[in-house]
Amino acid sequence: MTQSSPHRHHALDYVELTVTDLERAKRFYADAFGWEFNDYGPGYAGIRGARDEGAGEVGGLCAGPEARAGGPLVLLYSSDLDASVEAVRKAGGRVVNGPYGFPGGRRFHFADPSGNELGVWAEA
């Protein structure tokens, strides 16, 4: 039996914020907005969705030397990552990172024709 995914193909799915101090950022967002986190080591924490909505992770805090130029990284979900890579290239986008594996799946980053960077991920 195949389990259905809560993710929709090519929909906005996840937002990743680069933070210079992961523990400080977690305290800030927990205190300010009541956010809770899944810790994945010293450099990453997933932002859990609201319990009453039954949501999984909706975003993440990624430790880095400085905040990302251009703001948060928006991630789309793909049910076929390799086909999405090809679609981005055919549409005139440029793959700037990946595809690469991470705990739970694979992803790649691309730049659109205006230079906006987004990511696309797929479950393992």
TILO-576170 format. One line per field, with one value per residue: residue number from 0; y, z, x of N, C-alpha, C in turn. Coordinates in steps of 0.02 Angstrom, whole numbers, plus 50000, padded with zeros to 5 digits. Example, Ala and Ser with C-alpha at 12.3 -4.5 7.8 and 13.67 -1.06 7.14 Angstrom:
# residues 2
num <- (0 1)
nnorth <- (49716 49888)
nup <- (50390 50354)
neast <- (50660 50642)
canorth <- (49775 49947)
caup <- (50390 50357)
caeast <- (50615 50684)
cnorth <- (49835 50002)
cup <- (50390 50394)
ceast <- (50660 50645)
This chain:
# residues 124
num <- (0 1 2 3 4 5 6 7 8 9 10 11 12 13 14 15 16 17 18 19 20 21 22 23 24 25 26 27 28 29 30 31 32 33 34 35 36 37 38 39 40 41 42 43 44 45 46 47 48 49 50 51 52 53 54 55 56 57 58 59 60 61 62 63 64 65 66 67 68 69 70 71 72 73 74 75 76 77 78 79 80 81 82 83 84 85 86 87 88 89 90 91 92 93 94 95 96 97 98 99 100 101 102 103 104 105 106 107 108 109 110 111 112 113 114 115 116 117 118 119 120 121 122 123)
nnorth <- (49941 50109 50253 50410 50569 50718 50823 50931 50917 51025 51133 51276 51239 51241 51345 51412 51484 51568 51580 51663 51621 51481 51428 51545 51598 51498 51514 51646 51634 51539 51606 51724 51680 51555 51445 51276 51152 51030 50956 50934 50914 51014 51117 51136 51156 51098 51180 51154 51127 51195 51106 51086 51093 50981 50980 50941 50975 51145 51228 51283 51318 51366 51359 51482 51589 51716 51803 51748 51827 51914 51857 51731 51557 51486 51335 51214 51069 50910 50772 50702 50722 50721 50744 50871 50945 50938 51006 51135 51173 51166 51268 51380 51407 51398 51273 51284 51215 51049 50906 50845 50734 50730 50710 50620 50643 50712 50858 51010 51169 51313 51450 51571 51654 51789 51786 51747 51635 51474 51321 51145 51000 50823 50679 50541)
nup <- (50000 49958 50039 50051 50016 50111 50040 49896 49723 49653 49729 49839 49983 50094 50199 50222 50340 50354 50491 50607 50735 50795 50915 50982 50887 50888 51020 51009 50907 50969 51087 51035 50943 50979 50914 50882 50874 50775 50806 50709 50729 50757 50664 50608 50622 50611 50581 50663 50613 50662 50793 50800 50670 50616 50543 50471 50466 50423 50388 50410 50514 50472 50512 50478 50415 50390 50360 50223 50068 49994 50071 50149 50099 49985 49966 49851 49829 49754 49665 49580 49570 49477 49355 49382 49390 49256 49197 49250 49190 49052 49049 49059 49177 49297 49369 49524 49631 49672 49610 49780 49920 50077 50252 50242 50108 49943 49860 49759 49709 49619 49503 49447 49290 49329 49428 49556 49690 49722 49799 49770 49832 49867 49938 50019)
neast <- (50042 50030 50080 50003 50074 50090 50134 50128 50158 50274 50230 50240 50330 50416 50514 50672 50776 50928 51033 51140 51170 51118 51057 51019 50930 50830 50781 50732 50628 50548 50509 50451 50351 50307 50358 50413 50544 50635 50782 50928 51063 51213 51201 51074 50898 50736 50582 50437 50268 50107 50030 49891 49854 49903 50019 50179 50352 50378 50476 50648 50790 50948 51114 51235 51369 51320 51164 51064 51085 50954 50857 50749 50763 50659 50575 50520 50417 50445 50383 50458 50614 50723 50658 50612 50731 50771 50662 50677 50798 50763 50669 50745 50808 50944 51037 51110 51160 51181 51088 51082 51100 51013 50969 50824 50793 50820 50887 50894 50961 50912 50931 50820 50774 50786 50877 50837 50855 50796 50744 50719 50646 50640 50564 50651)
canorth <- (50000 50170 50306 50473 50621 50782 50874 50935 50924 51092 51184 51305 51186 51246 51406 51402 51546 51562 51617 51664 51587 51436 51424 51610 51603 51454 51548 51703 51614 51505 51657 51773 51652 51489 51392 51219 51132 50964 50968 50887 50924 51082 51168 51139 51140 51103 51216 51112 51161 51196 51041 51082 51087 50916 50991 50920 51033 51196 51268 51265 51367 51339 51400 51506 51647 51777 51791 51742 51885 51902 51832 51658 51512 51454 51269 51181 50997 50875 50700 50674 50773 50723 50778 50943 50973 50946 51058 51200 51187 51179 51331 51435 51416 51373 51236 51312 51169 50984 50877 50814 50701 50756 50664 50623 50651 50744 50924 51051 51240 51341 51521 51586 51702 51853 51775 51724 51566 51433 51251 51095 50940 50763 50630 50485)
caup <- (50000 49953 50084 50015 50043 50123 49997 49828 49673 49631 49771 49891 50033 50150 50199 50261 50361 50377 50554 50628 50800 50793 50980 50994 50842 50914 51078 50985 50874 51019 51131 50999 50905 51003 50869 50909 50826 50771 50799 50665 50740 50778 50612 50577 50661 50573 50613 50662 50601 50719 50811 50786 50598 50595 50494 50487 50464 50375 50373 50448 50531 50449 50537 50427 50437 50383 50331 50150 50027 49963 50119 50159 50042 49975 49937 49820 49835 49690 49668 49534 49572 49415 49304 49399 49369 49184 49182 49266 49137 48989 49054 49060 49243 49304 49430 49556 49682 49674 49667 49833 49971 50145 50290 50222 50037 49897 49838 49719 49709 49552 49494 49392 49243 49361 49478 49620 49705 49756 49803 49758 49868 49860 49992 50004)
caeast <- (50000 50069 50057 50001 50117 50056 50165 50101 50210 50292 50199 50283 50325 50462 50553 50732 50808 50997 51042 51210 51174 51060 51023 50987 50872 50777 50751 50694 50566 50505 50481 50410 50295 50288 50382 50449 50595 50666 50854 50964 51134 51231 51192 51009 50838 50674 50527 50377 50204 50061 50003 49820 49846 49930 50073 50247 50396 50359 50534 50706 50842 51011 51169 51281 51408 51279 51098 51065 51066 50889 50808 50742 50763 50595 50583 50463 50419 50439 50373 50509 50666 50762 50617 50609 50795 50767 50612 50708 50847 50727 50632 50792 50839 51013 51048 51169 51185 51149 51053 51121 51061 51011 50926 50754 50781 50869 50865 50939 50946 50916 50919 50773 50806 50801 50928 50810 50872 50747 50764 50668 50665 50599 50573 50696)
cnorth <- (50062 50223 50372 50525 50684 50838 50872 50952 50997 51148 51213 51260 51201 51312 51397 51469 51531 51607 51611 51629 51545 51435 51490 51618 51559 51486 51605 51681 51576 51557 51703 51742 51582 51432 51337 51191 51058 50977 50913 50895 50997 51136 51175 51120 51150 51139 51173 51155 51157 51127 51034 51077 51020 50922 50961 50982 51080 51239 51245 51325 51335 51385 51419 51568 51713 51758 51789 51808 51868 51872 51756 51620 51477 51387 51243 51106 50967 50801 50664 50725 50778 50757 50853 50978 50987 51001 51127 51219 51205 51246 51391 51450 51384 51337 51261 51267 51104 50956 50843 50783 50738 50708 50672 50631 50678 50813 50956 51123 51264 51416 51529 51637 51770 51847 51755 51651 51533 51362 51207 51032 50884 50717 50574 50426)
cup <- (50000 49999 50047 50053 50056 50078 49927 49780 49649 49669 49818 49952 50097 50144 50246 50275 50382 50438 50576 50695 50808 50860 50997 50950 50865 50974 51056 50956 50922 51064 51095 50969 50928 50959 50908 50854 50830 50760 50757 50671 50754 50726 50583 50625 50616 50614 50607 50650 50663 50730 50791 50711 50572 50546 50518 50489 50408 50354 50415 50462 50515 50472 50480 50451 50432 50353 50255 50117 49994 50009 50122 50094 50039 49940 49910 49832 49765 49702 49621 49526 49507 49359 49318 49380 49294 49164 49195 49211 49071 48990 49057 49128 49244 49370 49461 49611 49678 49607 49716 49884 50037 50185 50269 50148 49997 49880 49792 49725 49637 49555 49436 49346 49274 49414 49547 49630 49744 49759 49789 49795 49855 49919 49970 49976)
ceast <- (50044 50038 50058 50043 50076 50082 50133 50157 50214 50256 50251 50274 50364 50500 50612 50765 50880 51004 51115 51222 51111 51022 50987 50925 50815 50743 50707 50627 50519 50471 50433 50347 50273 50311 50417 50493 50612 50740 50887 51039 51149 51217 51123 50953 50777 50621 50465 50316 50161 50031 49930 49806 49871 49987 50138 50291 50375 50419 50593 50750 50909 51067 51215 51317 51371 51212 51105 51047 51000 50838 50804 50744 50696 50607 50517 50471 50413 50428 50422 50564 50706 50723 50612 50674 50793 50719 50640 50757 50813 50691 50679 50821 50908 51019 51113 51198 51146 51130 51101 51074 51065 50967 50853 50742 50838 50842 50916 50916 50953 50907 50870 50805 50821 50855 50903 50830 50817 50775 50704 50691 50616 50614 50618 50657)
